[in-house]
Amino acid sequence: MRLLDTDVMVDVRRQYPPAVAWLAGLPELPGLPGLVVMELVEGCQDSREVRRLLREIAAFPIYWPSTTDQERALATFARAHLSHRLGLLDALIGECAVGVSATLCTFNLRHFRAIPELATEQPYLRT
């Protein structure tokens, strides 16, 4: 199973051709961490854009970090925030992916390296 990070979803929403082609070629629709959805909403400029976003992602399954995921995220964040510049939301998103045994599709490998059990994938080439 795959979960998409915010950077990949931004490319998909902007209809970036490599992102669209990659997504269309997947055998199953990937999931979205709920926190990624919240980041996407945060980037919206008005309520019309929020409604459009929610329509666009309606088919994607949404995953939320469990209590155990949140506890791991706290430990990871405390250990790696300063050394790896790991952000709070990235810690939660990464540990959510670990909790559901998913590969996180992202281009933000530098920060996510701090999460030991996290599998990551750069899903397509960016130019």
VOBA-1610 file (N, C-alpha, C; in pm, whole numbers, padded with zeros to 5 digits, always signed):
BEGIN
Met+00084-00118+00000Met+00000+00000+00000Met+00089+00124+00000Arg+00038+00228-00063Arg+00109+00356-00069Arg+00023+00466-00006Leu+00092+00560+00061Leu+00032+00685+00106Leu+00105+00798+00036Leu+00033+00904+00003Leu+00093+01017-00066Leu+00122+01131+00030Asp+00241+01188+00019Asp+00277+01306+00096Asp+00223+01429+00024Thr+00224+01540+00093Thr+00168+01665+00041Thr+00232+01706-00090Asp+00364+01694-00102Asp+00429+01741-00225Asp+00380+01665-00348Val+00354+01537-00333Val+00304+01457-00445Val+00160+01498-00477Met+00078+01518-00375Met-00060+01560-00399Met-00068+01697-00464Val+00024+01786-00430Val+00026+01917-00494Val+00054+01900-00644Asp+00148+01813-00679Asp+00176+01786-00820Asp+00054+01727-00891Val-00015+01634-00825Val-00134+01572-00883Val-00242+01678-00905Arg-00265+01760-00806Arg-00369+01864-00817Arg-00336+01966-00925Arg-00208+01992-00946Arg-00167+02088-01050Arg-00159+02023-01187Gln-00195+01896-01193Gln-00195+01821-01319Gln-00056+01813-01381Tyr+00048+01801-01296Tyr+00184+01784-01344Tyr+00190+01650-01418Pro+00222+01651-01549Pro+00210+01528-01630Pro+00277+01404-01571Pro+00401+01409-01522Pro+00458+01286-01465Pro+00378+01234-01344Ala+00324+01323-01264Ala+00246+01282-01147Ala+00115+01218-01191Val+00048+01279-01287Val-00079+01227-01336Val-00059+01090-01400Ala+00046+01076-01480Ala+00073+00948-01547Ala+00106+00840-01445Trp+00187+00874-01347Trp+00224+00777-01243Trp+00099+00730-01168Leu+00017+00824-01125Leu-00103+00790-01049Leu-00198+00704-01133Ala-00213+00738-01259Ala-00303+00662-01347Ala-00254+00519-01369Gly-00122+00496-01358Gly-00067+00364-01381Gly-00064+00273-01259Leu-00109+00322-01145Leu-00107+00240-01024Leu-00220+00138-01026Pro-00194+00018-00973Pro-00298-00084-00970Pro-00411-00052-00870Glu-00380+00027-00768Glu-00483+00067-00671Glu-00458+00211-00628Leu-00565+00278-00594Leu-00555+00417-00552Leu-00482+00425-00419Pro-00380+00509-00408Pro-00310+00522-00281Pro-00397+00596-00179Gly-00354+00590-00053Gly-00424+00661+00052Gly-00360+00795+00081Leu-00431+00873+00161Leu-00381+01002+00205Leu-00384+01007+00357Pro-00273+01044+00420Pro-00282+01072+00562Pro-00375+01192+00583Gly-00459+01185+00684Gly-00549+01296+00712Gly-00476+01427+00731Leu-00354+01420+00783Leu-00275+01542+00803Leu-00231+01603+00670Val-00212+01521+00569Val-00182+01573+00435Val-00303+01648+00382Val-00422+01592+00402Val-00543+01662+00360Val-00552+01797+00430Met-00521+01800+00558Met-00526+01926+00632Met-00424+02026+00578Glu-00305+01980+00541Glu-00206+02070+00480Glu-00258+02125+00347Leu-00324+02040+00270Leu-00379+02086+00142Leu-00489+02190+00165Val-00573+02168+00264Val-00677+02266+00297Val-00612+02398+00339Glu-00505+02387+00417Glu-00435+02507+00463Glu-00384+02592+00346Gly-00352+02527+00235Gly-00303+02598+00118Gly-00412+02661+00032Cys-00537+02635+00064Cys-00648+02691-00013Cys-00668+02838+00021Gln-00712+02914-00079Gln-00730+03058-00062Gln-00871+03099-00022Asp-00970+03014-00053Asp-01108+03049-00019Asp-01192+02922-00008Ser-01316+02937+00034Ser-01402+02821+00058Ser-01434+02746-00072Arg-01439+02816-00184Arg-01462+02749-00313Arg-01347+02652-00342Glu-01226+02697-00316Glu-01110+02611-00339Glu-01109+02491-00244Val-01152+02511-00120Val-01162+02400-00025Val-01263+02297-00076Arg-01378+02342-00122Arg-01480+02250-00175Arg-01426+02172-00295Arg-01354+02242-00384Arg-01295+02175-00501Arg-01194+02068-00457Leu-01109+02104-00362Leu-01012+02007-00310Leu-01082+01884-00255Leu-01183+01904-00173Leu-01251+01792-00111Leu-01320+01703-00215Arg-01371+01762-00322Arg-01427+01681-00433Arg-01316+01600-00500Glu-01200+01664-00524Glu-01090+01597-00594Glu-01034+01478-00516Ile-01038+01484-00385Ile-00978+01377-00306Ile-01080+01278-00250Ala-01207+01294-00286Ala-01314+01213-00228Ala-01291+01062-00245Ala-01228+01020-00352Ala-01209+00877-00377Ala-01092+00817-00299Phe-01002+00902-00249Phe-00883+00853-00179Phe-00920+00808-00037Pro-00873+00689+00004Pro-00892+00652+00145Pro-00805+00742+00233Ile-00857+00780+00348Ile-00788+00868+00442Ile-00744+00786+00562Tyr-00620+00807+00605Tyr-00564+00736+00720Tyr-00519+00836+00826Trp-00554+00806+00950Trp-00516+00891+01063Trp-00418+00817+01152Pro-00323+00888+01212Pro-00230+00819+01303Pro-00304+00766+01426Ser-00272+00644+01462Ser-00327+00583+01583Ser-00256+00642+01705Thr-00303+00607+01821Thr-00236+00652+01944Thr-00092+00602+01947Thr-00071+00478+01906Thr+00065+00423+01902Thr+00152+00499+01802Asp+00096+00532+01685Asp+00169+00611+01586Asp+00208+00746+01645Gln+00116+00808+01717Gln+00143+00939+01777Gln+00252+00931+01882Glu+00253+00824+01959Glu+00358+00806+02060Glu+00494+00788+01993Arg+00499+00709+01884Arg+00624+00694+01809Arg+00666+00827+01749Ala+00569+00902+01696Ala+00599+01032+01635Ala+00660+01127+01737Leu+00609+01127+01859Leu+00666+01212+01963Leu+00811+01174+01990Ala+00837+01045+02005Ala+00974+01000+02032Ala+01066+01035+01914Thr+01019+01012+01793Thr+01099+01042+01674Thr+01123+01192+01662Phe+01019+01271+01683Phe+01030+01417+01675Phe+01129+01470+01778Ala+01120+01421+01901Ala+01212+01467+02006Ala+01357+01432+01971Arg+01377+01316+01910Arg+01512+01271+01875Arg+01566+01341+01750Ala+01479+01368+01653Ala+01529+01407+01521Ala+01492+01548+01475His+01417+01621+01553His+01379+01755+01510His+01501+01842+01483Leu+01593+01846+01575Leu+01711+01933+01558Leu+01813+01873+01461Ser+01836+01743+01471Ser+01941+01682+01390Ser+01902+01667+01243His+01774+01641+01215His+01729+01617+01077His+01631+01722+01027Arg+01603+01822+01109Arg+01505+01926+01075Arg+01368+01864+01047Leu+01338+01755+01119Leu+01210+01687+01104Leu+01101+01773+01164Gly+00999+01803+01084Gly+00887+01884+01130Gly+00784+01799+01203Leu+00703+01866+01281Leu+00599+01801+01359Leu+00503+01721+01270Leu+00450+01784+01166Leu+00356+01712+01079Leu+00424+01599+01004Asp+00548+01620+00961Asp+00618+01512+00891Asp+00639+01392+00983Ala+00668+01416+01111Ala+00683+01305+01206Ala+00552+01226+01216Leu+00441+01297+01225Leu+00311+01231+01236Leu+00273+01159+01105Ile+00297+01223+00992Ile+00266+01161+00862Ile+00351+01036+00842Gly+00480+01046+00870Gly+00568+00931+00854Gly+00531+00815+00944Glu+00502+00845+01069Glu+00467+00737+01163Glu+00329+00680+01132Cys+00240+00759+01074Cys+00111+00707+01027Cys+00136+00602+00919Ala+00226+00633+00825Ala+00259+00537+00719Ala+00320+00409+00777Val+00408+00425+00876Val+00466+00307+00942Val+00355+00225+01006Gly+00263+00291+01072Gly+00156+00222+01144Gly+00064+00140+01056Val+00047+00180+00931Val-00038+00102+00839Val+00045+00022+00739Ser+00175+00013+00765Ser+00269-00063+00680Ser+00264-00016+00535Ala+00262+00115+00517Ala+00255+00173+00382Ala+00390+00234+00344Thr+00412+00244+00214Thr+00524+00319+00160Thr+00477+00463+00141Leu+00554+00558+00190Leu+00519+00699+00175Leu+00582+00751+00046Cys+00500+00797-00045Cys+00547+00854-00171Cys+00572+01002-00148Thr+00698+01043-00161Thr+00739+01179-00128Thr+00869+01214-00198Phe+00894+01343-00209Phe+01024+01390-00256Phe+01103+01451-00140Asn+01048+01445-00022Asn+01108+01503+00097Asn+01187+01395+00173Leu+01279+01330+00107Leu+01351+01219+00168Leu+01442+01262+00282Arg+01497+01380+00274Arg+01592+01427+00375Arg+01530+01424+00516His+01413+01478+00529His+01349+01483+00661His+01299+01346+00704Phe+01241+01272+00612Phe+01182+01143+00647Phe+01284+01035+00678Arg+01410+01056+00642Arg+01516+00960+00677Arg+01527+00937+00826Ala+01479+01031+00904Ala+01489+01022+01049Ala+01393+00919+01109Ile+01301+00868+01030Ile+01203+00771+01079Ile+01250+00632+01037Pro+01306+00557+01131Pro+01378+00434+01096Pro+01298+00328+01021Glu+01173+00306+01054Glu+01097+00197+00992Glu+01018+00243+00869Leu+01033+00367+00831Leu+00954+00422+00721Leu+01012+00384+00585Ala+00927+00327+00499Ala+00964+00302+00360Ala+00917+00422+00278Thr+01006+00474+00195Thr+00972+00589+00110Thr+00998+00556-00036Glu+00934+00633-00121Glu+00950+00614-00266Glu+00934+00750-00333Gln+01029+00781-00421Gln+01011+00897-00508Gln+00935+00843-00630Pro+00810+00882-00646Pro+00723+00811-00738Pro+00744+00836-00887Tyr+00802+00947-00925Tyr+00824+00981-01065Tyr+00938+01081-01071Leu+00988+01107-01190Leu+01097+01203-01206Leu+01041+01344-01213Arg+01105+01433-01142Arg+01070+01575-01148Arg+01173+01645-01233Thr+01127+01737-01317Thr+01221+01813-01399Thr+01220+01959-01361
//
